Amino acid sequence: MGAFDDPDIHHGILESLSIGLCVIDLQKRIVLWSDGAERITGRRRHEVIGHSCVGEALLHCDHQDCEWCHEDCPLAQAMKTSQPVEALAFVFHKNGHEIPVHARAAPVRNAHGSIIGAVATFEEQQPILSGDHRGQSENHPGCVDEITGVASRVMMQAHLREALATFAEFRIPVAVLQLRLEGLNQFRSRFGPDAASSLLRLVARTLESTVWVTDFVGKWNADEFLVILNGCREDALQSVRERVRRMLASDGIEWWGERHSLPVSIGQVSAELGDTLEILMQRLENSISGAAGRATAIAPKDEETPKS
């Protein structure tokens, strides 16, 4: 028997992978957990092997209403459909916050072709958006917001006009999210400008790590951000908004030994034929005004922000 014919060798290779790798059986119990999965989630093998991936809510995605396990789960989707699944998903870290990942899942079959479980790989979504966009405009004054490092209002207006022109000519869909930190002025008055700036930077980083590289994140007003979702269809906008809401719900800063956060209102709009920048932004303003009463609180997160 050759060295690589030993099943233990195969098992060891899979466990040593630096990307996240998870294998579950038909009862959705975890049977394999790689080194990368430990690193990304903070959960060691002995903490997850034999436990239900559903019960632990380890991995879920944007697919709506998964009938298999009532969770948005690429692994369950792969077993149910007998087909590979690729999705932007979320891994729950041991500390409680969500980590955006690119997940690929596929059914696992035995020698007779019967499905006996599923395997998923997941890799962290790197916040490469800001680096790419700032690299294009960092030499132009006024293009980058000085506090957060994301695109400024002027730059976001330019991106919006370009996206609307592309939509009008080629019908490539575009959607926009507007996010408002409710009570930021009072927060700044109580804790000082450094605390407010720290919270704004945290929100900006979260937004950048949550959306795709083709999207744009920028500062719109003192207490508002915009996210331009290029290629986002109207029927997918709600799930993207929910993804952003979930990620922001785990955000908060530590300031002089205490956790602080603010509610966030989120408005959404999809581009329509005939939209100008002014028309689009008016509809978006109406949307966020209606959402103000349903603002999502930013909850504390196990991430320390350095005190000044």
C-alpha positions as a Python dict, from the first residue, in 0.01 Angstrom:
ca = {
    (1, 'M'): (0, 0, 0),
    (2, 'G'): (138, 340, -100),
    (3, 'A'): (195, 609, 161),
    (4, 'F'): (-100, 812, 38),
    (5, 'D'): (-338, 513, 40),
    (6, 'D'): (-361, 539, 419),
    (7, 'P'): (-696, 704, 515),
    (8, 'D'): (-530, 859, 819),
    (9, 'I'): (-296, 1049, 585),
    (10, 'H'): (-594, 1189, 394),
    (11, 'H'): (-766, 1286, 717),
    (12, 'G'): (-454, 1461, 845),
    (13, 'I'): (-414, 1656, 522),
    (14, 'L'): (-771, 1783, 543),
    (15, 'E'): (-735, 1880, 907),
    (16, 'S'): (-418, 2078, 836),
    (17, 'L'): (-574, 2299, 568),
    (18, 'S'): (-533, 2670, 639),
    (19, 'I'): (-874, 2751, 491),
    (20, 'G'): (-1183, 2673, 693),
    (21, 'L'): (-1310, 2322, 620),
    (22, 'C'): (-1608, 2157, 786),
    (23, 'V'): (-1765, 1817, 719),
    (24, 'I'): (-2102, 1713, 861),
    (25, 'D'): (-2302, 1389, 854),
    (26, 'L'): (-2671, 1346, 771),
    (27, 'Q'): (-2767, 1446, 1126),
    (28, 'K'): (-2567, 1767, 1071),
    (29, 'R'): (-2312, 1667, 1332),
    (30, 'I'): (-1963, 1800, 1266),
    (31, 'V'): (-1715, 1520, 1191),
    (32, 'L'): (-1415, 1719, 1064),
    (33, 'W'): (-1286, 2067, 1152),
    (34, 'S'): (-966, 2203, 995),
    (35, 'D'): (-688, 2416, 1138),
    (36, 'G'): (-823, 2704, 930),
    (37, 'A'): (-1170, 2659, 1077),
    (38, 'E'): (-1019, 2684, 1426),
    (39, 'R'): (-832, 3001, 1331),
    (40, 'I'): (-1128, 3176, 1167),
    (41, 'T'): (-1389, 3090, 1430),
    (42, 'G'): (-1184, 3067, 1749),
    (43, 'R'): (-1344, 2724, 1813),
    (44, 'R'): (-1116, 2425, 1873),
    (45, 'R'): (-1189, 2079, 1735),
    (46, 'H'): (-1287, 1933, 2070),
    (47, 'E'): (-1547, 2210, 2105),
    (48, 'V'): (-1731, 2132, 1782),
    (49, 'I'): (-1667, 1770, 1675),
    (50, 'G'): (-1984, 1570, 1736),
    (51, 'H'): (-2197, 1882, 1785),
    (52, 'S'): (-2469, 2001, 1550),
    (53, 'C'): (-2370, 2277, 1309),
    (54, 'V'): (-2733, 2394, 1325),
    (55, 'G'): (-2747, 2405, 1702),
    (56, 'E'): (-2423, 2602, 1713),
    (57, 'A'): (-2534, 2823, 1421),
    (58, 'L'): (-2183, 2810, 1282),
    (59, 'L'): (-2248, 2888, 917),
    (60, 'H'): (-2533, 3052, 732),
    (61, 'C'): (-2579, 3251, 412),
    (62, 'D'): (-2816, 3474, 219),
    (63, 'H'): (-3039, 3195, 87),
    (64, 'Q'): (-3391, 3253, 214),
    (65, 'D'): (-3599, 2999, 413),
    (66, 'C'): (-3390, 2686, 397),
    (67, 'E'): (-3650, 2411, 448),
    (68, 'W'): (-3395, 2153, 556),
    (69, 'C'): (-3296, 2302, 890),
    (70, 'H'): (-3475, 2637, 904),
    (71, 'E'): (-3138, 2807, 889),
    (72, 'D'): (-2968, 2981, 597),
    (73, 'C'): (-2705, 2711, 563),
    (74, 'P'): (-2491, 2623, 257),
    (75, 'L'): (-2423, 2276, 401),
    (76, 'A'): (-2792, 2200, 432),
    (77, 'Q'): (-2859, 2341, 86),
    (78, 'A'): (-2591, 2115, -63),
    (79, 'M'): (-2745, 1804, 95),
    (80, 'K'): (-3100, 1903, 5),
    (81, 'T'): (-3034, 1990, -359),
    (82, 'S'): (-2756, 1733, -419),
    (83, 'Q'): (-2566, 2017, -588),
    (84, 'P'): (-2266, 2232, -500),
    (85, 'V'): (-2353, 2567, -338),
    (86, 'E'): (-2149, 2887, -339),
    (87, 'A'): (-2250, 3184, -126),
    (88, 'L'): (-2143, 3482, 77),
    (89, 'A'): (-2190, 3341, 424),
    (90, 'F'): (-2125, 3415, 790),
    (91, 'V'): (-1928, 3218, 1046),
    (92, 'F'): (-2008, 3283, 1410),
    (93, 'H'): (-1691, 3345, 1609),
    (94, 'K'): (-1660, 3196, 1956),
    (95, 'N'): (-1669, 3549, 2097),
    (96, 'G'): (-2012, 3606, 1946),
    (97, 'H'): (-1953, 3828, 1644),
    (98, 'E'): (-2009, 3734, 1281),
    (99, 'I'): (-1730, 3699, 1025),
    (100, 'P'): (-1815, 3733, 654),
    (101, 'V'): (-1676, 3443, 450),
    (102, 'H'): (-1692, 3309, 97),
    (103, 'A'): (-1834, 2959, 138),
    (104, 'R'): (-1844, 2664, -101),
    (105, 'A'): (-2037, 2352, -2),
    (106, 'A'): (-2094, 2018, -174),
    (107, 'P'): (-2268, 1690, -86),
    (108, 'V'): (-2055, 1395, 26),
    (109, 'R'): (-2147, 1055, -121),
    (110, 'N'): (-2053, 698, -29),
    (111, 'A'): (-1933, 431, -270),
    (112, 'H'): (-2293, 362, -374),
    (113, 'G'): (-2364, 725, -460),
    (114, 'S'): (-2586, 794, -160),
    (115, 'I'): (-2545, 1128, 17),
    (116, 'I'): (-2397, 1076, 364),
    (117, 'G'): (-2322, 1437, 455),
    (118, 'A'): (-2173, 1758, 321),
    (119, 'V'): (-1842, 1942, 312),
    (120, 'A'): (-1789, 2316, 314),
    (121, 'T'): (-1485, 2537, 277),
    (122, 'F'): (-1492, 2897, 387),
    (123, 'E'): (-1244, 3183, 352),
    (124, 'E'): (-1259, 3523, 516),
    (125, 'Q'): (-1383, 3812, 303),
    (126, 'Q'): (-1098, 4058, 321),
    (127, 'P'): (-1185, 4430, 347),
    (128, 'I'): (-999, 4511, 25),
    (129, 'L'): (-1251, 4769, -89),
    (130, 'S'): (-1100, 5067, 86),
    (131, 'G'): (-747, 4987, -21),
    (132, 'D'): (-847, 4961, -387),
    (133, 'H'): (-1060, 5275, -396),
    (134, 'R'): (-833, 5490, -184),
    (135, 'G'): (-542, 5382, -403),
    (136, 'Q'): (-722, 5530, -702),
    (137, 'S'): (-803, 5862, -539),
    (138, 'E'): (-567, 5923, -247),
    (139, 'N'): (-374, 6185, -443),
    (140, 'H'): (-689, 6389, -508),
    (141, 'P'): (-788, 6621, -220),
    (142, 'G'): (-1141, 6576, -92),
    (143, 'C'): (-1192, 6225, -230),
    (144, 'V'): (-1139, 6045, 102),
    (145, 'D'): (-1311, 6114, 432),
    (146, 'E'): (-1040, 6213, 679),
    (147, 'I'): (-1198, 6047, 984),
    (148, 'T'): (-1296, 5707, 846),
    (149, 'G'): (-1074, 5667, 540),
    (150, 'V'): (-1365, 5570, 314),
    (151, 'A'): (-1482, 5766, 10),
    (152, 'S'): (-1602, 6121, 72),
    (153, 'R'): (-1943, 6263, -23),
    (154, 'V'): (-1797, 6415, -340),
    (155, 'M'): (-1654, 6081, -448),
    (156, 'M'): (-1976, 5896, -366),
    (157, 'Q'): (-2174, 6143, -578),
    (158, 'A'): (-1941, 6067, -868),
    (159, 'H'): (-1982, 5692, -816),
    (160, 'L'): (-2360, 5727, -799),
    (161, 'R'): (-2376, 5924, -1125),
    (162, 'E'): (-2156, 5665, -1295),
    (163, 'A'): (-2369, 5377, -1163),
    (164, 'L'): (-2692, 5545, -1277),
    (165, 'A'): (-2548, 5607, -1623),
    (166, 'T'): (-2443, 5242, -1650),
    (167, 'F'): (-2790, 5132, -1539),
    (168, 'A'): (-2959, 5360, -1793),
    (169, 'E'): (-2743, 5237, -2081),
    (170, 'F'): (-2687, 4869, -2003),
    (171, 'R'): (-2962, 4792, -1746),
    (172, 'I'): (-2703, 4671, -1496),
    (173, 'P'): (-2892, 4696, -1165),
    (174, 'V'): (-2771, 4916, -883),
    (175, 'A'): (-2902, 4964, -530),
    (176, 'V'): (-2805, 5195, -248),
    (177, 'L'): (-2814, 5164, 130),
    (178, 'Q'): (-2811, 5470, 355),
    (179, 'L'): (-2708, 5420, 717),
    (180, 'R'): (-2759, 5677, 992),
    (181, 'L'): (-2612, 5660, 1343),
    (182, 'E'): (-2897, 5787, 1556),
    (183, 'G'): (-2791, 6022, 1836),
    (184, 'L'): (-2431, 6072, 1723),
    (185, 'N'): (-2430, 6441, 1822),
    (186, 'Q'): (-2539, 6357, 2177),
    (187, 'F'): (-2283, 6074, 2187),
    (188, 'R'): (-2012, 6318, 2079),
    (189, 'S'): (-2119, 6575, 2340),
    (190, 'R'): (-2113, 6316, 2617),
    (191, 'F'): (-1798, 6120, 2535),
    (192, 'G'): (-1603, 6361, 2316),
    (193, 'P'): (-1505, 6377, 1948),
    (194, 'D'): (-1244, 6101, 1975),
    (195, 'A'): (-1505, 5850, 2089),
    (196, 'A'): (-1741, 5953, 1808),
    (197, 'S'): (-1463, 5922, 1552),
    (198, 'S'): (-1371, 5579, 1686),
    (199, 'L'): (-1729, 5460, 1647),
    (200, 'L'): (-1748, 5599, 1293),
    (201, 'R'): (-1427, 5421, 1196),
    (202, 'L'): (-1559, 5093, 1337),
    (203, 'V'): (-1882, 5123, 1136),
    (204, 'A'): (-1682, 5204, 821),
    (205, 'R'): (-1459, 4896, 867),
    (206, 'T'): (-1761, 4674, 925),
    (207, 'L'): (-1933, 4800, 610),
    (208, 'E'): (-1620, 4750, 400),
    (209, 'S'): (-1577, 4392, 523),
    (210, 'T'): (-1943, 4307, 459),
    (211, 'V'): (-1987, 4409, 93),
    (212, 'W'): (-1821, 4295, -229),
    (213, 'V'): (-1514, 4448, -394),
    (214, 'T'): (-1735, 4587, -671),
    (215, 'D'): (-1938, 4789, -419),
    (216, 'F'): (-1858, 5130, -273),
    (217, 'V'): (-1869, 5247, 89),
    (218, 'G'): (-1853, 5618, 164),
    (219, 'K'): (-1930, 5888, 418),
    (220, 'W'): (-2236, 6091, 322),
    (221, 'N'): (-2302, 6321, 617),
    (222, 'A'): (-2152, 6361, 962),
    (223, 'D'): (-2365, 6074, 1092),
    (224, 'E'): (-2441, 5888, 768),
    (225, 'F'): (-2280, 5636, 533),
    (226, 'L'): (-2379, 5525, 183),
    (227, 'V'): (-2321, 5183, 30),
    (228, 'I'): (-2353, 5155, -349),
    (229, 'L'): (-2435, 4795, -442),
    (230, 'N'): (-2337, 4746, -804),
    (231, 'G'): (-2519, 4460, -977),
    (232, 'C'): (-2761, 4414, -686),
    (233, 'R'): (-3110, 4323, -810),
    (234, 'E'): (-3413, 4453, -628),
    (235, 'D'): (-3515, 4102, -518),
    (236, 'A'): (-3175, 4056, -351),
    (237, 'L'): (-3159, 4397, -182),
    (238, 'Q'): (-3346, 4294, 132),
    (239, 'S'): (-3111, 4006, 204),
    (240, 'V'): (-2808, 4233, 155),
    (241, 'R'): (-2962, 4490, 390),
    (242, 'E'): (-3021, 4216, 647),
    (243, 'R'): (-2662, 4100, 612),
    (244, 'V'): (-2537, 4454, 679),
    (245, 'R'): (-2778, 4490, 972),
    (246, 'R'): (-2653, 4167, 1130),
    (247, 'M'): (-2291, 4270, 1096),
    (248, 'L'): (-2354, 4614, 1245),
    (249, 'A'): (-2551, 4458, 1531),
    (250, 'S'): (-2226, 4310, 1665),
    (251, 'D'): (-2038, 4641, 1662),
    (252, 'G'): (-1951, 4859, 1960),
    (253, 'I'): (-1652, 5037, 2110),
    (254, 'E'): (-1486, 5021, 2449),
    (255, 'W'): (-1426, 5367, 2587),
    (256, 'W'): (-1271, 5424, 2929),
    (257, 'G'): (-1363, 5075, 3041),
    (258, 'E'): (-1725, 5079, 2920),
    (259, 'R'): (-1898, 4949, 2608),
    (260, 'H'): (-2088, 5204, 2401),
    (261, 'S'): (-2302, 5183, 2089),
    (262, 'L'): (-2569, 5366, 1892),
    (263, 'P'): (-2882, 5260, 1704),
    (264, 'V'): (-2850, 5254, 1325),
    (265, 'S'): (-3132, 5330, 1080),
    (266, 'I'): (-3100, 5176, 733),
    (267, 'G'): (-3276, 5299, 421),
    (268, 'Q'): (-3268, 5119, 88),
    (269, 'V'): (-3356, 5195, -274),
    (270, 'S'): (-3307, 5036, -616),
    (271, 'A'): (-3240, 5247, -923),
    (272, 'E'): (-3531, 5296, -1163),
    (273, 'L'): (-3534, 5414, -1523),
    (274, 'G'): (-3534, 5793, -1534),
    (275, 'D'): (-3364, 5830, -1196),
    (276, 'T'): (-3131, 6123, -1152),
    (277, 'L'): (-2901, 6152, -854),
    (278, 'E'): (-3144, 6394, -691),
    (279, 'I'): (-3449, 6170, -748),
    (280, 'L'): (-3268, 5861, -621),
    (281, 'M'): (-3145, 6037, -308),
    (282, 'Q'): (-3491, 6177, -234),
    (283, 'R'): (-3640, 5828, -242),
    (284, 'L'): (-3355, 5703, -28),
    (285, 'E'): (-3410, 5984, 224),
    (286, 'N'): (-3779, 5891, 241),
    (287, 'S'): (-3680, 5529, 301),
    (288, 'I'): (-3441, 5603, 586),
    (289, 'S'): (-3690, 5845, 745),
    (290, 'G'): (-3942, 5563, 754),
    (291, 'A'): (-3680, 5328, 900),
    (292, 'A'): (-3576, 5564, 1181),
    (293, 'G'): (-3832, 5421, 1420),
    (294, 'R'): (-3698, 5069, 1358),
    (295, 'A'): (-3331, 5151, 1413),
    (296, 'T'): (-3109, 4856, 1492),
    (297, 'A'): (-2893, 4898, 1799),
    (298, 'I'): (-2522, 4837, 1755),
    (299, 'A'): (-2440, 4583, 2023),
    (300, 'P'): (-2107, 4554, 2208),
    (301, 'K'): (-1840, 4358, 2029),
    (302, 'D'): (-1528, 4188, 2159),
    (303, 'E'): (-1302, 4437, 1987),
    (304, 'E'): (-1115, 4698, 2179),
    (305, 'T'): (-1069, 5037, 2024),
    (306, 'P'): (-756, 5212, 2154),
    (307, 'K'): (-827, 5500, 2385),
    (308, 'S'): (-674, 5832, 2300),
}
